Amino acid sequence: MATYREQADASAVAGTQSAIAAACLVFSHSLADVALEELCSLLADFNPGYWTKIISKRSFTLGKIAERGVDELTKESVRQKIKSMSLPTKMKHLLKNAGSHANVDYPSFTYERSRLAKLDASRHAVVHDEGVTLRVDDTKDSQEFFFNTTVYAALVVSSTLGLGVTYPQLYVRWLEHLAEQAGLPGVVNTLRSQ
């Protein structure tokens, strides 16, 4: 009986850990997806030529064009297209639009296309198929992976648009701000010294 209970307890713990991993995967994927949507839309606002090629087969009636105008319809269509793209597709187009700016090396932040595709497929299976009961592997660091991918994409957009935003401005200063709000001067000093 004791062995049965140990096995049941171990199974319950493993099931709970898997459910938490699946939920973290879905949540962190959603945050990255929204961030990439905004970053792609930002690039589209400043470089509409690249993105209008993606929607070039979209058609409108003359009445709709006369009523709303070509520029407004184009911008709305691009935003709708970006919104409907999967996260890996958004990242692919963001990097293509960035051109040589996508090849910049950021020491702490990288982009792994194959890992993004794998995690996206796992998220799809959790959301659309088996739910949190699905045993998902290779997701222990999914939150960190999606965060790194998002920061990398933001740095690429900064470089593309010539904004000059760097990783410490994007990340370290934000952590300093959080530590200051939490009243943790020791953490702020540690962050500033690094």
VODREN-157693 format. One line per 5 residues: their letters; for each residue z negated, x, y negated of C-alpha. Coordinates in Angstrom, 2 decimals. Layout:
N
A	Z X Y  ... $
% end
This chain:
194
MATYR	0.00 0.00 0.00  -0.82 2.86 -2.38  2.61 4.44 -1.78  4.32 1.12 -2.47  2.39 0.75 -5.74 $
EQADA	3.28 4.34 -6.81  6.95 3.67 -6.10  6.84 0.36 -7.99  5.11 2.04 -10.95  7.66 4.90 -10.95 $
SAVAG	10.50 2.39 -10.77  9.06 0.36 -13.67  8.67 3.50 -15.79  12.22 4.61 -15.00  13.55 1.15 -15.83 $
TQSAI	11.67 1.08 -19.11  12.88 4.57 -20.03  16.45 3.56 -19.26  16.14 0.39 -21.36  14.73 2.39 -24.28 $
AAACL	17.53 4.97 -23.95  20.13 2.17 -23.92  18.59 0.49 -26.98  18.42 3.81 -28.87  22.04 4.50 -27.96 $
VFSHS	23.19 1.12 -29.31  21.09 1.36 -32.48  22.09 4.92 -33.38  25.75 4.17 -32.58  25.61 1.17 -34.93 $
LADVA	24.21 3.26 -37.77  26.88 5.92 -37.27  29.60 3.25 -37.07  28.58 1.70 -40.40  28.36 5.13 -42.04 $
LEELC	31.81 6.13 -40.75  33.24 2.82 -41.94  31.93 3.55 -45.45  33.14 7.15 -45.40  36.63 6.10 -44.24 $
SLLAD	36.72 3.39 -46.93  35.72 5.98 -49.53  38.57 8.24 -48.46  40.93 5.25 -48.47  39.99 4.47 -52.06 $
FNPGY	40.86 8.01 -53.16  43.78 8.63 -50.82  45.37 5.26 -50.02  48.67 6.81 -48.88  47.30 7.98 -45.54 $
WTKII	45.62 4.67 -44.76  48.46 2.39 -45.88  50.64 4.01 -43.20  48.19 2.63 -40.62  48.69 -0.95 -41.86 $
SKRSF	52.39 -0.62 -42.77  53.44 -3.29 -40.24  51.12 -5.93 -41.70  53.01 -8.76 -43.40  52.13 -11.26 -46.11 $
TLGKI	53.85 -14.27 -47.59  55.37 -13.94 -51.06  52.89 -16.56 -52.28  49.95 -14.45 -51.09  51.41 -11.33 -52.73 $
AERGV	52.00 -13.18 -56.01  48.52 -14.68 -55.92  46.49 -11.58 -55.03  48.74 -8.61 -55.81  49.93 -5.78 -53.59 $
DELTK	47.09 -3.38 -54.44  44.32 -5.85 -53.66  45.97 -6.98 -50.41  46.54 -3.37 -49.37  42.94 -2.37 -50.07 $
ESVRQ	41.58 -5.42 -48.23  43.90 -4.81 -45.25  42.88 -1.16 -45.01  39.19 -2.10 -45.09  39.71 -4.76 -42.40 $
KIKSM	41.59 -2.26 -40.24  38.89 0.38 -40.63  36.19 -2.19 -39.80  38.01 -3.15 -36.58  38.38 0.45 -35.34 $
SLPTK	36.09 1.92 -32.72  33.79 4.71 -33.83  35.92 7.44 -32.15  39.05 6.03 -33.82  37.36 5.97 -37.23 $
MKHLL	36.35 9.60 -36.78  39.87 10.54 -35.64  41.43 9.01 -38.76  38.76 10.44 -41.06  39.47 13.94 -39.75 $
KNAGS	43.26 13.45 -39.91  42.98 12.23 -43.48  40.77 15.21 -44.35  43.38 17.68 -43.11  42.23 21.28 -43.48 $
HANVD	38.84 20.10 -44.80  38.03 18.86 -41.28  38.07 22.45 -39.99  35.13 23.60 -42.08  32.29 25.06 -40.02 $
YPSFT	28.86 23.58 -40.73  26.11 25.61 -39.05  23.83 22.76 -37.97  26.32 19.91 -37.71  29.27 19.65 -35.37 $
YERSR	31.63 17.10 -33.94  32.40 16.73 -30.23  35.26 14.31 -29.63  34.76 14.02 -25.86  31.00 13.39 -26.18 $
LAKLD	31.60 10.74 -28.84  34.10 8.98 -26.55  31.64 9.11 -23.64  28.73 7.75 -25.66  30.98 5.07 -27.18 $
ASRHA	31.98 3.96 -23.67  28.31 3.86 -22.61  27.44 1.78 -25.67  30.30 -0.59 -24.90  29.00 -1.03 -21.34 $
VVHDE	25.48 -1.76 -22.59  26.60 -4.26 -25.24  29.45 -6.01 -23.42  28.66 -5.65 -19.73  25.29 -4.94 -18.17 $
GVTLR	22.93 -4.86 -21.14  19.85 -2.67 -21.22  19.60 -2.83 -17.43  22.52 -0.39 -17.25  21.35 3.09 -16.31 $
VDDTK	22.92 5.31 -18.92  23.04 9.04 -18.41  23.41 11.78 -20.99  21.87 9.70 -23.78  18.57 11.51 -24.28 $
DSQEF	19.76 13.02 -27.54  22.15 10.24 -28.57  20.27 9.60 -31.82  20.50 13.26 -32.80  24.15 13.40 -31.74 $
FFNTT	25.12 10.39 -33.86  23.09 11.70 -36.80  24.82 15.10 -36.59  28.24 13.45 -36.31  27.50 11.30 -39.37 $
VYAAL	26.31 14.26 -41.45  29.36 16.26 -40.35  31.65 13.40 -41.41  29.89 13.13 -44.78  30.30 16.88 -45.36 $
VVSST	34.00 16.63 -44.47  34.43 13.77 -46.96  32.57 15.77 -49.61  34.87 18.72 -49.02  37.99 16.53 -49.00 $
LGLGV	37.08 14.88 -52.31  35.81 18.12 -53.87  32.33 16.67 -54.43  30.50 19.89 -53.62  27.77 18.10 -51.66 $
TYPQL	26.22 20.52 -49.18  24.06 20.08 -46.12  20.76 20.85 -47.92  21.60 18.27 -50.58  22.51 15.71 -47.96 $
YVRWL	19.67 16.30 -45.55  16.91 18.68 -46.67  16.43 17.08 -50.08  16.26 13.67 -48.43  13.50 14.94 -46.09 $
EHLAE	11.68 16.43 -49.09  11.87 13.04 -50.80  10.44 11.27 -47.74  7.63 13.83 -47.42  6.76 13.46 -51.11 $
QAGLP	6.65 9.67 -50.77  4.38 10.01 -47.73  2.08 12.36 -49.67  2.67 15.35 -47.40  2.83 18.36 -49.77 $
GVVNT	2.58 20.86 -46.89  5.78 19.49 -45.34  7.56 19.61 -48.71  6.55 23.25 -49.21  7.69 24.15 -45.68 $
LRSQ	11.08 22.49 -46.22  11.56 24.24 -49.56  10.72 27.64 -48.12  13.39 27.42 -45.42 $
% end
